[in-house]
Every structure is written in structure tokens, then in C-alpha cells.
Amino acid sequence: MSFASGLAIYLLFWVMSAFVILPFGVRTHEEAGAERVAGQADSAPHEFRPWLIVMRTTLLASALFALWLANYTYDWVPAATFDIFTPPA
């Protein structure tokens, strides 16, 4: 596998992990006990901490990519496992 392919797969893991991480740790102004700004949505977060989200996303994506790379290298779950069109031998 080339470096560009590995990077592209890692970036896919990173984007998917970002969507998984985003809802965790979010507190609204009501939950934090703070006053809302006029016109603010009820579900808006009290504090938006993008670097914490980036760090958590990077950790999760790195762990998932490491598992994927180990499976790619050692062939723990081969692609033939998911072949539903070819009858088993």
C-alpha cells in the first residue's frame, strides 16, 4: 500500500471519528447554569472547544487506523469473509 493510500484511509477514519466524537461532552447553557444570549438556540453549546474535539478525534482515528492496518498486514479478517456472491468451498 502506498503512503497516499494510507493517508487517504486515515483521513476517512478521522472524518468518521469526528462525527462520533462531536456529541460527547457538550453542555448547553441551561445545563451549565449560564444565561443565554438573545436569539441563541436552546441546543447551542455553552463552550465550544475545538482543540479538545480535534485531540479526541485524532486519538480515536489513530486507534481505528492501527487496527485496520494490523488487519491489512496480518489478514485477520480476509475480504473473502464478506463475499456473499461466491458459494463457500
Buried (B, 14 or more C-beta within 10 A) or exposed (E): EEEEEBEEBBEBBBEBBBEEBEEEEBEBBEEEEEEEEEEEEEEEBBEEEEEEBEEBBBEBBBEBBEEBBEEEEEEEEEEEEEEEEEEEE
